[in-house]
Each structure stands twice: as C-alpha cells, then as structure tokens.
Amino acid sequence: MDSTARIDRAAIGFSLVCVVHCALLPVAAISLPMLGLLADAEWVHWLFVSLSILAAITIALIAHDAHAPSFMIPASIGIGLLLLALVSESLGLGETAPTVSGAMLLASAHLYRLSRNH
C-alpha cells in the first residue's frame, strides 16, 4: 500500500471518529458524566479537526490527482464545515450538523479518491 492510500485511509478514519464522537457524546454524557466532560472538551474537537485537515492537506501536496475537482470540492467544503463547527458555539449555532456534514464530505472525498486509484 502506498503512502497516499494510507493517508486516505487515515483521513477517512479521523472523519468517522468525528461522526461517532458526535453521535455517542450524548449517550456518554448521560451514562458516564466524567466521560461526557472529557469527550466534550474543546481540545478533543480541535484534535480531530486538525488531524483530518492535516491528512487532507498532505494528500493534496503529495498525490498527483489530488487537485482534481472530484476531491478538492468536497474536501474543501468538508474542511470548511469542520472549521465552522469549531467556532459554531461562539456564533450561537449548533456544532453537530456542520461536524457530521463536514466529516462525511471529507471522508467521501478520500474514499472516492482511494477507490479510483486502487
């Protein structure tokens, strides 16, 4: 497996962790209040978004076909939505919708690129 395939898989994994985190956070907060506090910590959101963005940018820099619109458009919109989710609370918006939408767009872009190349 080449390095771009590994990075695509990692980016898909990070994006899906974001989605699972958003889906399970309410259950974790109710079941285990301490786990809910940790999972809702701002650094967790920044970590997931940073890792997802890093993987997307790395692919864009090293892959010969990463500048194709089929990757760049959904990946860019996904990154934008993830960044919006980071500041959504200060804007009075919910963070779940932009996080899930952004993560799914970013994962879809990487999955499409991965399936086309392998």
PDB file as gemmi writes it, atoms N, CA and C in Angstrom:
CRYST1    1.000    1.000    1.000  90.00  90.00  90.00 P 1                      
ATOM      1  N   MET A   1       0.852  -1.176   0.000  1.00  0.00           N  
ATOM      2  CA  MET A   1       0.000   0.000   0.000  1.00  0.00           C  
ATOM      3  C   MET A   1       0.895   1.236   0.000  1.00  0.00           C  
ATOM      4  N   ASP A   2       0.619   2.156  -0.912  1.00  0.00           N  
ATOM      5  CA  ASP A   2       1.448   3.360  -0.976  1.00  0.00           C  
ATOM      6  C   ASP A   2       1.040   4.365   0.102  1.00  0.00           C  
ATOM      7  N   SER A   3       1.848   5.397   0.247  1.00  0.00           N  
ATOM      8  CA  SER A   3       1.644   6.362   1.338  1.00  0.00           C  
ATOM      9  C   SER A   3       0.354   7.156   1.175  1.00  0.00           C  
ATOM     10  N   THR A   4      -0.033   7.474  -0.070  1.00  0.00           N  
ATOM     11  CA  THR A   4      -1.278   8.229  -0.237  1.00  0.00           C  
ATOM     12  C   THR A   4      -2.491   7.387   0.156  1.00  0.00           C  
ATOM     13  N   ALA A   5      -2.451   6.098  -0.111  1.00  0.00           N  
ATOM     14  CA  ALA A   5      -3.557   5.222   0.292  1.00  0.00           C  
ATOM     15  C   ALA A   5      -3.646   5.162   1.814  1.00  0.00           C  
ATOM     16  N   ARG A   6      -2.505   5.102   2.471  1.00  0.00           N  
ATOM     17  CA  ARG A   6      -2.512   5.099   3.945  1.00  0.00           C  
ATOM     18  C   ARG A   6      -3.081   6.406   4.493  1.00  0.00           C  
ATOM     19  N   ILE A   7      -2.690   7.507   3.884  1.00  0.00           N  
ATOM     20  CA  ILE A   7      -3.189   8.804   4.348  1.00  0.00           C  
ATOM     21  C   ILE A   7      -4.688   8.922   4.071  1.00  0.00           C  
ATOM     22  N   ASP A   8      -5.137   8.458   2.899  1.00  0.00           N  
ATOM     23  CA  ASP A   8      -6.577   8.457   2.613  1.00  0.00           C  
ATOM     24  C   ASP A   8      -7.328   7.658   3.669  1.00  0.00           C  
ATOM     25  N   ARG A   9      -6.824   6.483   3.984  1.00  0.00           N  
ATOM     26  CA  ARG A   9      -7.480   5.646   4.992  1.00  0.00           C  
ATOM     27  C   ARG A   9      -7.475   6.322   6.363  1.00  0.00           C  
ATOM     28  N   ALA A  10      -6.376   6.959   6.710  1.00  0.00           N  
ATOM     29  CA  ALA A  10      -6.307   7.672   7.995  1.00  0.00           C  
ATOM     30  C   ALA A  10      -7.309   8.821   8.026  1.00  0.00           C  
ATOM     31  N   ALA A  11      -7.400   9.564   6.936  1.00  0.00           N  
ATOM     32  CA  ALA A  11      -8.346  10.685   6.877  1.00  0.00           C  
ATOM     33  C   ALA A  11      -9.783  10.195   6.996  1.00  0.00           C  
ATOM     34  N   ILE A  12     -10.084   9.086   6.344  1.00  0.00           N  
ATOM     35  CA  ILE A  12     -11.421   8.501   6.461  1.00  0.00           C  
ATOM     36  C   ILE A  12     -11.675   8.102   7.913  1.00  0.00           C  
ATOM     37  N   GLY A  13     -10.682   7.501   8.542  1.00  0.00           N  
ATOM     38  CA  GLY A  13     -10.815   7.102   9.942  1.00  0.00           C  
ATOM     39  C   GLY A  13     -11.034   8.284  10.867  1.00  0.00           C  
ATOM     40  N   PHE A  14     -10.255   9.349  10.696  1.00  0.00           N  
ATOM     41  CA  PHE A  14     -10.420  10.542  11.538  1.00  0.00           C  
ATOM     42  C   PHE A  14     -11.801  11.151  11.345  1.00  0.00           C  
ATOM     43  N   SER A  15     -12.261  11.205  10.112  1.00  0.00           N  
ATOM     44  CA  SER A  15     -13.581  11.765   9.837  1.00  0.00           C  
ATOM     45  C   SER A  15     -14.677  10.928  10.489  1.00  0.00           C  
ATOM     46  N   LEU A  16     -14.542   9.622  10.406  1.00  0.00           N  
ATOM     47  CA  LEU A  16     -15.557   8.760  11.009  1.00  0.00           C  
ATOM     48  C   LEU A  16     -15.513   8.830  12.530  1.00  0.00           C  
ATOM     49  N   VAL A  17     -14.329   9.034  13.092  1.00  0.00           N  
ATOM     50  CA  VAL A  17     -14.239   9.225  14.546  1.00  0.00           C  
ATOM     51  C   VAL A  17     -15.005  10.485  14.948  1.00  0.00           C  
ATOM     52  N   CYS A  18     -14.928  11.531  14.139  1.00  0.00           N  
ATOM     53  CA  CYS A  18     -15.698  12.756  14.408  1.00  0.00           C  
ATOM     54  C   CYS A  18     -17.193  12.453  14.442  1.00  0.00           C  
ATOM     55  N   VAL A  19     -17.666  11.687  13.466  1.00  0.00           N  
ATOM     56  CA  VAL A  19     -19.084  11.367  13.390  1.00  0.00           C  
ATOM     57  C   VAL A  19     -19.502  10.516  14.588  1.00  0.00           C  
ATOM     58  N   VAL A  20     -18.711   9.505  14.910  1.00  0.00           N  
ATOM     59  CA  VAL A  20     -19.028   8.644  16.057  1.00  0.00           C  
ATOM     60  C   VAL A  20     -19.003   9.465  17.348  1.00  0.00           C  
ATOM     61  N   HIS A  21     -18.025  10.338  17.462  1.00  0.00           N  
ATOM     62  CA  HIS A  21     -17.921  11.207  18.641  1.00  0.00           C  
ATOM     63  C   HIS A  21     -19.195  12.030  18.812  1.00  0.00           C  
ATOM     64  N   CYS A  22     -19.673  12.630  17.723  1.00  0.00           N  
ATOM     65  CA  CYS A  22     -20.894  13.440  17.799  1.00  0.00           C  
ATOM     66  C   CYS A  22     -22.111  12.586  18.130  1.00  0.00           C  
ATOM     67  N   ALA A  23     -22.174  11.397  17.564  1.00  0.00           N  
ATOM     68  CA  ALA A  23     -23.335  10.530  17.779  1.00  0.00           C  
ATOM     69  C   ALA A  23     -23.366   9.947  19.188  1.00  0.00           C  
ATOM     70  N   LEU A  24     -22.204   9.618  19.729  1.00  0.00           N  
ATOM     71  CA  LEU A  24     -22.155   8.958  21.029  1.00  0.00           C  
ATOM     72  C   LEU A  24     -21.984   9.899  22.207  1.00  0.00           C  
ATOM     73  N   LEU A  25     -21.658  11.156  21.954  1.00  0.00           N  
ATOM     74  CA  LEU A  25     -21.437  12.097  23.051  1.00  0.00           C  
ATOM     75  C   LEU A  25     -22.639  12.215  23.987  1.00  0.00           C  
ATOM     76  N   PRO A  26     -23.857  12.348  23.469  1.00  0.00           N  
ATOM     77  CA  PRO A  26     -24.993  12.429  24.408  1.00  0.00           C  
ATOM     78  C   PRO A  26     -25.148  11.178  25.262  1.00  0.00           C  
ATOM     79  N   VAL A  27     -24.934  10.005  24.668  1.00  0.00           N  
ATOM     80  CA  VAL A  27     -25.030   8.752  25.420  1.00  0.00           C  
ATOM     81  C   VAL A  27     -23.933   8.682  26.477  1.00  0.00           C  
ATOM     82  N   ALA A  28     -22.728   9.069  26.109  1.00  0.00           N  
ATOM     83  CA  ALA A  28     -21.611   9.054  27.063  1.00  0.00           C  
ATOM     84  C   ALA A  28     -21.853  10.024  28.210  1.00  0.00           C  
ATOM     85  N   ALA A  29     -22.389  11.188  27.907  1.00  0.00           N  
ATOM     86  CA  ALA A  29     -22.624  12.203  28.941  1.00  0.00           C  
ATOM     87  C   ALA A  29     -23.673  11.736  29.940  1.00  0.00           C  
ATOM     88  N   ILE A  30     -24.675  11.019  29.455  1.00  0.00           N  
ATOM     89  CA  ILE A  30     -25.722  10.512  30.344  1.00  0.00           C  
ATOM     90  C   ILE A  30     -25.221   9.313  31.144  1.00  0.00           C  
ATOM     91  N   SER A  31     -24.526   8.417  30.477  1.00  0.00           N  
ATOM     92  CA  SER A  31     -24.075   7.176  31.112  1.00  0.00           C  
ATOM     93  C   SER A  31     -22.934   7.394  32.099  1.00  0.00           C  
ATOM     94  N   LEU A  32     -21.960   8.142  31.671  1.00  0.00           N  
ATOM     95  CA  LEU A  32     -20.773   8.377  32.489  1.00  0.00           C  
ATOM     96  C   LEU A  32     -20.454   9.865  32.465  1.00  0.00           C  
ATOM     97  N   PRO A  33     -20.945  10.625  33.422  1.00  0.00           N  
ATOM     98  CA  PRO A  33     -20.750  12.087  33.382  1.00  0.00           C  
ATOM     99  C   PRO A  33     -19.291  12.518  33.218  1.00  0.00           C  
ATOM    100  N   MET A  34     -18.353  11.813  33.840  1.00  0.00           N  
ATOM    101  CA  MET A  34     -16.938  12.199  33.685  1.00  0.00           C  
ATOM    102  C   MET A  34     -16.462  11.988  32.246  1.00  0.00           C  
ATOM    103  N   LEU A  35     -16.908  10.889  31.628  1.00  0.00           N  
ATOM    104  CA  LEU A  35     -16.548  10.643  30.233  1.00  0.00           C  
ATOM    105  C   LEU A  35     -17.170  11.712  29.336  1.00  0.00           C  
ATOM    106  N   GLY A  36     -18.390  12.120  29.672  1.00  0.00           N  
ATOM    107  CA  GLY A  36     -19.046  13.185  28.921  1.00  0.00           C  
ATOM    108  C   GLY A  36     -18.281  14.487  28.992  1.00  0.00           C  
ATOM    109  N   LEU A  37     -17.739  14.804  30.172  1.00  0.00           N  
ATOM    110  CA  LEU A  37     -16.944  16.033  30.315  1.00  0.00           C  
ATOM    111  C   LEU A  37     -15.672  15.965  29.480  1.00  0.00           C  
ATOM    112  N   LEU A  38     -15.015  14.810  29.498  1.00  0.00           N  
ATOM    113  CA  LEU A  38     -13.790  14.646  28.711  1.00  0.00           C  
ATOM    114  C   LEU A  38     -14.088  14.703  27.222  1.00  0.00           C  
ATOM    115  N   ALA A  39     -15.148  14.017  26.805  1.00  0.00           N  
ATOM    116  CA  ALA A  39     -15.482  13.966  25.379  1.00  0.00           C  
ATOM    117  C   ALA A  39     -15.935  15.320  24.856  1.00  0.00           C  
ATOM    118  N   ASP A  40     -16.473  16.164  25.735  1.00  0.00           N  
ATOM    119  CA  ASP A  40     -16.938  17.482  25.312  1.00  0.00           C  
ATOM    120  C   ASP A  40     -15.841  18.547  25.409  1.00  0.00           C  
ATOM    121  N   ALA A  41     -14.656  18.131  25.842  1.00  0.00           N  
ATOM    122  CA  ALA A  41     -13.544  19.075  25.982  1.00  0.00           C  
ATOM    123  C   ALA A  41     -13.190  19.664  24.617  1.00  0.00           C  
ATOM    124  N   GLU A  42     -12.929  20.942  24.605  1.00  0.00           N  
ATOM    125  CA  GLU A  42     -12.646  21.654  23.351  1.00  0.00           C  
ATOM    126  C   GLU A  42     -11.413  21.094  22.640  1.00  0.00           C  
ATOM    127  N   TRP A  43     -10.411  20.633  23.379  1.00  0.00           N  
ATOM    128  CA  TRP A  43      -9.197  20.122  22.747  1.00  0.00           C  
ATOM    129  C   TRP A  43      -9.486  18.873  21.920  1.00  0.00           C  
ATOM    130  N   VAL A  44     -10.508  18.091  22.303  1.00  0.00           N  
ATOM    131  CA  VAL A  44     -10.856  16.888  21.534  1.00  0.00           C  
ATOM    132  C   VAL A  44     -11.328  17.304  20.142  1.00  0.00           C  
ATOM    133  N   HIS A  45     -12.172  18.323  20.074  1.00  0.00           N  
ATOM    134  CA  HIS A  45     -12.663  18.804  18.783  1.00  0.00           C  
ATOM    135  C   HIS A  45     -11.507  19.330  17.932  1.00  0.00           C  
ATOM    136  N   TRP A  46     -10.644  20.135  18.528  1.00  0.00           N  
ATOM    137  CA  TRP A  46      -9.504  20.681  17.793  1.00  0.00           C  
ATOM    138  C   TRP A  46      -8.580  19.570  17.299  1.00  0.00           C  
ATOM    139  N   LEU A  47      -8.376  18.536  18.119  1.00  0.00           N  
ATOM    140  CA  LEU A  47      -7.513  17.419  17.719  1.00  0.00           C  
ATOM    141  C   LEU A  47      -8.083  16.699  16.510  1.00  0.00           C  
ATOM    142  N   PHE A  48      -9.378  16.314  16.562  1.00  0.00           N  
ATOM    143  CA  PHE A  48      -9.995  15.604  15.443  1.00  0.00           C  
ATOM    144  C   PHE A  48      -9.958  16.425  14.165  1.00  0.00           C  
ATOM    145  N   VAL A  49     -10.319  17.682  14.266  1.00  0.00           N  
ATOM    146  CA  VAL A  49     -10.329  18.541  13.075  1.00  0.00           C  
ATOM    147  C   VAL A  49      -8.911  18.737  12.541  1.00  0.00           C  
ATOM    148  N   SER A  50      -7.960  18.955  13.421  1.00  0.00           N  
ATOM    149  CA  SER A  50      -6.567  19.147  12.990  1.00  0.00           C  
ATOM    150  C   SER A  50      -6.032  17.921  12.270  1.00  0.00           C  
ATOM    151  N   LEU A  51      -6.299  16.733  12.797  1.00  0.00           N  
ATOM    152  CA  LEU A  51      -5.821  15.503  12.157  1.00  0.00           C  
ATOM    153  C   LEU A  51      -6.488  15.302  10.796  1.00  0.00           C  
ATOM    154  N   SER A  52      -7.784  15.585  10.711  1.00  0.00           N  
ATOM    155  CA  SER A  52      -8.484  15.444   9.431  1.00  0.00           C  
ATOM    156  C   SER A  52      -7.946  16.425   8.393  1.00  0.00           C  
ATOM    157  N   ILE A  53      -7.745  17.661   8.799  1.00  0.00           N  
ATOM    158  CA  ILE A  53      -7.221  18.675   7.883  1.00  0.00           C  
ATOM    159  C   ILE A  53      -5.787  18.342   7.469  1.00  0.00           C  
ATOM    160  N   LEU A  54      -4.977  17.903   8.405  1.00  0.00           N  
ATOM    161  CA  LEU A  54      -3.593  17.534   8.094  1.00  0.00           C  
ATOM    162  C   LEU A  54      -3.548  16.424   7.050  1.00  0.00           C  
ATOM    163  N   ALA A  55      -4.391  15.420   7.217  1.00  0.00           N  
ATOM    164  CA  ALA A  55      -4.418  14.328   6.237  1.00  0.00           C  
ATOM    165  C   ALA A  55      -4.863  14.825   4.871  1.00  0.00           C  
ATOM    166  N   ALA A  56      -5.878  15.684   4.828  1.00  0.00           N  
ATOM    167  CA  ALA A  56      -6.359  16.208   3.545  1.00  0.00           C  
ATOM    168  C   ALA A  56      -5.291  17.059   2.857  1.00  0.00           C  
ATOM    169  N   ILE A  57      -4.613  17.898   3.620  1.00  0.00           N  
ATOM    170  CA  ILE A  57      -3.571  18.752   3.040  1.00  0.00           C  
ATOM    171  C   ILE A  57      -2.385  17.911   2.572  1.00  0.00           C  
ATOM    172  N   THR A  58      -2.020  16.898   3.335  1.00  0.00           N  
ATOM    173  CA  THR A  58      -0.914  16.024   2.944  1.00  0.00           C  
ATOM    174  C   THR A  58      -1.230  15.340   1.627  1.00  0.00           C  
ATOM    175  N   ILE A  59      -2.442  14.838   1.486  1.00  0.00           N  
ATOM    176  CA  ILE A  59      -2.851  14.215   0.221  1.00  0.00           C  
ATOM    177  C   ILE A  59      -2.755  15.233  -0.912  1.00  0.00           C  
ATOM    178  N   ALA A  60      -3.251  16.428  -0.661  1.00  0.00           N  
ATOM    179  CA  ALA A  60      -3.231  17.460  -1.705  1.00  0.00           C  
ATOM    180  C   ALA A  60      -1.810  17.793  -2.140  1.00  0.00           C  
ATOM    181  N   LEU A  61      -0.861  17.711  -1.227  1.00  0.00           N  
ATOM    182  CA  LEU A  61       0.527  18.044  -1.556  1.00  0.00           C  
ATOM    183  C   LEU A  61       1.272  16.918  -2.255  1.00  0.00           C  
ATOM    184  N   ILE A  62       0.980  15.655  -1.906  1.00  0.00           N  
ATOM    185  CA  ILE A  62       1.801  14.564  -2.450  1.00  0.00           C  
ATOM    186  C   ILE A  62       1.136  13.756  -3.553  1.00  0.00           C  
ATOM    187  N   ALA A  63      -0.176  13.811  -3.650  1.00  0.00           N  
ATOM    188  CA  ALA A  63      -0.846  12.986  -4.652  1.00  0.00           C  
ATOM    189  C   ALA A  63      -0.970  13.739  -5.964  1.00  0.00           C  
ATOM    190  N   HIS A  64      -0.691  13.039  -7.045  1.00  0.00           N  
ATOM    191  CA  HIS A  64      -0.716  13.690  -8.350  1.00  0.00           C  
ATOM    192  C   HIS A  64      -2.134  14.052  -8.800  1.00  0.00           C  
ATOM    193  N   ASP A  65      -3.147  13.357  -8.313  1.00  0.00           N  
ATOM    194  CA  ASP A  65      -4.516  13.627  -8.748  1.00  0.00           C  
ATOM    195  C   ASP A  65      -5.351  14.323  -7.679  1.00  0.00           C  
ATOM    196  N   ALA A  66      -4.717  14.778  -6.617  1.00  0.00           N  
ATOM    197  CA  ALA A  66      -5.463  15.366  -5.500  1.00  0.00           C  
ATOM    198  C   ALA A  66      -6.056  16.728  -5.836  1.00  0.00           C  
ATOM    199  N   HIS A  67      -5.616  17.340  -6.906  1.00  0.00           N  
ATOM    200  CA  HIS A  67      -6.160  18.648  -7.268  1.00  0.00           C  
ATOM    201  C   HIS A  67      -7.388  18.529  -8.173  1.00  0.00           C  
ATOM    202  N   ALA A  68      -7.802  17.295  -8.430  1.00  0.00           N  
ATOM    203  CA  ALA A  68      -8.997  17.082  -9.246  1.00  0.00           C  
ATOM    204  C   ALA A  68     -10.222  17.611  -8.507  1.00  0.00           C  
ATOM    205  N   PRO A  69     -11.146  18.225  -9.227  1.00  0.00           N  
ATOM    206  CA  PRO A  69     -12.349  18.756  -8.577  1.00  0.00           C  
ATOM    207  C   PRO A  69     -13.128  17.696  -7.793  1.00  0.00           C  
ATOM    208  N   SER A  70     -13.074  16.439  -8.244  1.00  0.00           N  
ATOM    209  CA  SER A  70     -13.805  15.376  -7.541  1.00  0.00           C  
ATOM    210  C   SER A  70     -13.287  15.158  -6.129  1.00  0.00           C  
ATOM    211  N   PHE A  71     -12.051  15.564  -5.851  1.00  0.00           N  
ATOM    212  CA  PHE A  71     -11.504  15.505  -4.492  1.00  0.00           C  
ATOM    213  C   PHE A  71     -11.546  16.875  -3.822  1.00  0.00           C  
ATOM    214  N   MET A  72     -11.080  17.885  -4.525  1.00  0.00           N  
ATOM    215  CA  MET A  72     -10.916  19.208  -3.910  1.00  0.00           C  
ATOM    216  C   MET A  72     -12.227  19.863  -3.475  1.00  0.00           C  
ATOM    217  N   ILE A  73     -13.269  19.732  -4.266  1.00  0.00           N  
ATOM    218  CA  ILE A  73     -14.524  20.407  -3.923  1.00  0.00           C  
ATOM    219  C   ILE A  73     -15.129  19.831  -2.644  1.00  0.00           C  
ATOM    220  N   PRO A  74     -15.397  18.507  -2.584  1.00  0.00           N  
ATOM    221  CA  PRO A  74     -15.980  18.005  -1.327  1.00  0.00           C  
ATOM    222  C   PRO A  74     -15.017  18.104  -0.146  1.00  0.00           C  
ATOM    223  N   ALA A  75     -13.718  17.929  -0.377  1.00  0.00           N  
ATOM    224  CA  ALA A  75     -12.747  18.033   0.717  1.00  0.00           C  
ATOM    225  C   ALA A  75     -12.693  19.459   1.264  1.00  0.00           C  
ATOM    226  N   SER A  76     -12.692  20.438   0.384  1.00  0.00           N  
ATOM    227  CA  SER A  76     -12.647  21.843   0.818  1.00  0.00           C  
ATOM    228  C   SER A  76     -13.915  22.244   1.569  1.00  0.00           C  
ATOM    229  N   ILE A  77     -15.054  21.832   1.053  1.00  0.00           N  
ATOM    230  CA  ILE A  77     -16.311  22.142   1.742  1.00  0.00           C  
ATOM    231  C   ILE A  77     -16.339  21.433   3.099  1.00  0.00           C  
ATOM    232  N   GLY A  78     -15.890  20.186   3.120  1.00  0.00           N  
ATOM    233  CA  GLY A  78     -15.847  19.432   4.375  1.00  0.00           C  
ATOM    234  C   GLY A  78     -14.955  20.096   5.409  1.00  0.00           C  
ATOM    235  N   ILE A  79     -13.783  20.530   4.997  1.00  0.00           N  
ATOM    236  CA  ILE A  79     -12.871  21.232   5.909  1.00  0.00           C  
ATOM    237  C   ILE A  79     -13.507  22.532   6.398  1.00  0.00           C  
ATOM    238  N   GLY A  80     -14.147  23.248   5.491  1.00  0.00           N  
ATOM    239  CA  GLY A  80     -14.824  24.486   5.887  1.00  0.00           C  
ATOM    240  C   GLY A  80     -15.906  24.235   6.930  1.00  0.00           C  
ATOM    241  N   LEU A  81     -16.673  23.174   6.756  1.00  0.00           N  
ATOM    242  CA  LEU A  81     -17.721  22.846   7.725  1.00  0.00           C  
ATOM    243  C   LEU A  81     -17.127  22.422   9.070  1.00  0.00           C  
ATOM    244  N   LEU A  82     -16.018  21.683   9.030  1.00  0.00           N  
ATOM    245  CA  LEU A  82     -15.362  21.297  10.285  1.00  0.00           C  
ATOM    246  C   LEU A  82     -14.831  22.524  11.020  1.00  0.00           C  
ATOM    247  N   LEU A  83     -14.278  23.463  10.273  1.00  0.00           N  
ATOM    248  CA  LEU A  83     -13.805  24.705  10.903  1.00  0.00           C  
ATOM    249  C   LEU A  83     -14.982  25.522  11.443  1.00  0.00           C  
ATOM    250  N   LEU A  84     -16.088  25.542  10.713  1.00  0.00           N  
ATOM    251  CA  LEU A  84     -17.286  26.224  11.196  1.00  0.00           C  
ATOM    252  C   LEU A  84     -17.761  25.596  12.504  1.00  0.00           C  
ATOM    253  N   ALA A  85     -17.698  24.281  12.591  1.00  0.00           N  
ATOM    254  CA  ALA A  85     -18.134  23.590  13.811  1.00  0.00           C  
ATOM    255  C   ALA A  85     -17.298  24.007  15.019  1.00  0.00           C  
ATOM    256  N   LEU A  86     -16.014  24.290  14.797  1.00  0.00           N  
ATOM    257  CA  LEU A  86     -15.151  24.707  15.904  1.00  0.00           C  
ATOM    258  C   LEU A  86     -15.563  26.046  16.493  1.00  0.00           C  
ATOM    259  N   VAL A  87     -16.105  26.921  15.659  1.00  0.00           N  
ATOM    260  CA  VAL A  87     -16.491  28.251  16.143  1.00  0.00           C  
ATOM    261  C   VAL A  87     -18.002  28.424  16.242  1.00  0.00           C  
ATOM    262  N   SER A  88     -18.746  27.374  15.960  1.00  0.00           N  
ATOM    263  CA  SER A  88     -20.206  27.491  15.900  1.00  0.00           C  
ATOM    264  C   SER A  88     -20.829  27.892  17.228  1.00  0.00           C  
ATOM    265  N   GLU A  89     -20.268  27.406  18.325  1.00  0.00           N  
ATOM    266  CA  GLU A  89     -20.835  27.753  19.628  1.00  0.00           C  
ATOM    267  C   GLU A  89     -20.744  29.254  19.884  1.00  0.00           C  
ATOM    268  N   SER A  90     -19.619  29.844  19.522  1.00  0.00           N  
ATOM    269  CA  SER A  90     -19.469  31.290  19.723  1.00  0.00           C  
ATOM    270  C   SER A  90     -20.375  32.091  18.789  1.00  0.00           C  
ATOM    271  N   LEU A  91     -20.845  31.468  17.714  1.00  0.00           N  
ATOM    272  CA  LEU A  91     -21.764  32.131  16.786  1.00  0.00           C  
ATOM    273  C   LEU A  91     -23.225  31.848  17.131  1.00  0.00           C  
ATOM    274  N   GLY A  92     -23.437  31.057  18.191  1.00  0.00           N  
ATOM    275  CA  GLY A  92     -24.795  30.714  18.597  1.00  0.00           C  
ATOM    276  C   GLY A  92     -25.430  29.626  17.752  1.00  0.00           C  
ATOM    277  N   LEU A  93     -24.609  28.819  17.098  1.00  0.00           N  
ATOM    278  CA  LEU A  93     -25.090  27.729  16.249  1.00  0.00           C  
ATOM    279  C   LEU A  93     -24.745  26.393  16.887  1.00  0.00           C  
ATOM    280  N   GLY A  94     -25.428  25.362  16.486  1.00  0.00           N  
ATOM    281  CA  GLY A  94     -25.082  24.016  16.931  1.00  0.00           C  
ATOM    282  C   GLY A  94     -23.860  23.522  16.181  1.00  0.00           C  
ATOM    283  N   GLU A  95     -23.114  22.625  16.809  1.00  0.00           N  
ATOM    284  CA  GLU A  95     -21.902  22.123  16.153  1.00  0.00           C  
ATOM    285  C   GLU A  95     -22.081  20.757  15.529  1.00  0.00           C  
ATOM    286  N   THR A  96     -23.150  20.047  15.870  1.00  0.00           N  
ATOM    287  CA  THR A  96     -23.317  18.683  15.371  1.00  0.00           C  
ATOM    288  C   THR A  96     -23.511  18.643  13.860  1.00  0.00           C  
ATOM    289  N   ALA A  97     -24.402  19.440  13.331  1.00  0.00           N  
ATOM    290  CA  ALA A  97     -24.688  19.397  11.885  1.00  0.00           C  
ATOM    291  C   ALA A  97     -23.456  19.727  11.034  1.00  0.00           C  
ATOM    292  N   PRO A  98     -22.724  20.812  11.317  1.00  0.00           N  
ATOM    293  CA  PRO A  98     -21.552  21.062  10.480  1.00  0.00           C  
ATOM    294  C   PRO A  98     -20.445  20.022  10.688  1.00  0.00           C  
ATOM    295  N   THR A  99     -20.332  19.487  11.899  1.00  0.00           N  
ATOM    296  CA  THR A  99     -19.301  18.468  12.136  1.00  0.00           C  
ATOM    297  C   THR A  99     -19.603  17.197  11.352  1.00  0.00           C  
ATOM    298  N   VAL A 100     -20.818  16.705  11.478  1.00  0.00           N  
ATOM    299  CA  VAL A 100     -21.179  15.463  10.789  1.00  0.00           C  
ATOM    300  C   VAL A 100     -21.141  15.661   9.277  1.00  0.00           C  
ATOM    301  N   SER A 101     -21.703  16.757   8.795  1.00  0.00           N  
ATOM    302  CA  SER A 101     -21.699  17.023   7.348  1.00  0.00           C  
ATOM    303  C   SER A 101     -20.280  17.172   6.812  1.00  0.00           C  
ATOM    304  N   GLY A 102     -19.472  17.950   7.513  1.00  0.00           N  
ATOM    305  CA  GLY A 102     -18.092  18.157   7.077  1.00  0.00           C  
ATOM    306  C   GLY A 102     -17.274  16.880   7.104  1.00  0.00           C  
ATOM    307  N   ALA A 103     -17.425  16.110   8.169  1.00  0.00           N  
ATOM    308  CA  ALA A 103     -16.677  14.852   8.283  1.00  0.00           C  
ATOM    309  C   ALA A 103     -17.085  13.871   7.192  1.00  0.00           C  
ATOM    310  N   MET A 104     -18.378  13.799   6.907  1.00  0.00           N  
ATOM    311  CA  MET A 104     -18.838  12.878   5.869  1.00  0.00           C  
ATOM    312  C   MET A 104     -18.378  13.321   4.479  1.00  0.00           C  
ATOM    313  N   LEU A 105     -18.389  14.621   4.211  1.00  0.00           N  
ATOM    314  CA  LEU A 105     -17.889  15.113   2.920  1.00  0.00           C  
ATOM    315  C   LEU A 105     -16.395  14.821   2.767  1.00  0.00           C  
ATOM    316  N   LEU A 106     -15.647  15.080   3.818  1.00  0.00           N  
ATOM    317  CA  LEU A 106     -14.207  14.842   3.758  1.00  0.00           C  
ATOM    318  C   LEU A 106     -13.909  13.351   3.599  1.00  0.00           C  
ATOM    319  N   ALA A 107     -14.604  12.520   4.359  1.00  0.00           N  
ATOM    320  CA  ALA A 107     -14.410  11.071   4.236  1.00  0.00           C  
ATOM    321  C   ALA A 107     -14.808  10.590   2.847  1.00  0.00           C  
ATOM    322  N   SER A 108     -15.898  11.129   2.304  1.00  0.00           N  
ATOM    323  CA  SER A 108     -16.349  10.741   0.964  1.00  0.00           C  
ATOM    324  C   SER A 108     -15.329  11.106  -0.102  1.00  0.00           C  
ATOM    325  N   ALA A 109     -14.736  12.284   0.030  1.00  0.00           N  
ATOM    326  CA  ALA A 109     -13.713  12.702  -0.934  1.00  0.00           C  
ATOM    327  C   ALA A 109     -12.527  11.746  -0.910  1.00  0.00           C  
ATOM    328  N   HIS A 110     -12.080  11.389   0.292  1.00  0.00           N  
ATOM    329  CA  HIS A 110     -10.955  10.456   0.403  1.00  0.00           C  
ATOM    330  C   HIS A 110     -11.343   9.060  -0.073  1.00  0.00           C  
ATOM    331  N   LEU A 111     -12.547   8.616   0.241  1.00  0.00           N  
ATOM    332  CA  LEU A 111     -12.997   7.293  -0.185  1.00  0.00           C  
ATOM    333  C   LEU A 111     -13.092   7.221  -1.698  1.00  0.00           C  
ATOM    334  N   TYR A 112     -13.636   8.258  -2.315  1.00  0.00           N  
ATOM    335  CA  TYR A 112     -13.727   8.303  -3.770  1.00  0.00           C  
ATOM    336  C   TYR A 112     -12.333   8.272  -4.403  1.00  0.00           C  
ATOM    337  N   ARG A 113     -11.417   9.082  -3.873  1.00  0.00           N  
ATOM    338  CA  ARG A 113     -10.053   9.118  -4.400  1.00  0.00           C  
ATOM    339  C   ARG A 113      -9.367   7.776  -4.228  1.00  0.00           C  
ATOM    340  N   LEU A 114      -9.560   7.177  -3.062  1.00  0.00           N  
ATOM    341  CA  LEU A 114      -8.960   5.872  -2.784  1.00  0.00           C  
ATOM    342  C   LEU A 114      -9.500   4.801  -3.719  1.00  0.00           C  
ATOM    343  N   SER A 115     -10.807   4.793  -3.937  1.00  0.00           N  
ATOM    344  CA  SER A 115     -11.409   3.773  -4.801  1.00  0.00           C  
ATOM    345  C   SER A 115     -11.008   3.951  -6.265  1.00  0.00           C  
ATOM    346  N   ARG A 116     -10.809   5.192  -6.686  1.00  0.00           N  
ATOM    347  CA  ARG A 116     -10.391   5.450  -8.068  1.00  0.00           C  
ATOM    348  C   ARG A 116      -8.960   5.020  -8.330  1.00  0.00           C  
ATOM    349  N   ASN A 117      -8.122   5.105  -7.314  1.00  0.00           N  
ATOM    350  CA  ASN A 117      -6.699   4.861  -7.515  1.00  0.00           C  
ATOM    351  C   ASN A 117      -6.255   3.453  -7.166  1.00  0.00           C  
ATOM    352  N   HIS A 118      -7.144   2.676  -6.559  1.00  0.00           N  
ATOM    353  CA  HIS A 118      -6.701   1.332  -6.136  1.00  0.00           C  
ATOM    354  C   HIS A 118      -7.697   0.275  -6.487  1.00  0.00           C  
TER     355      HIS A 118                                                      
END                                                                             
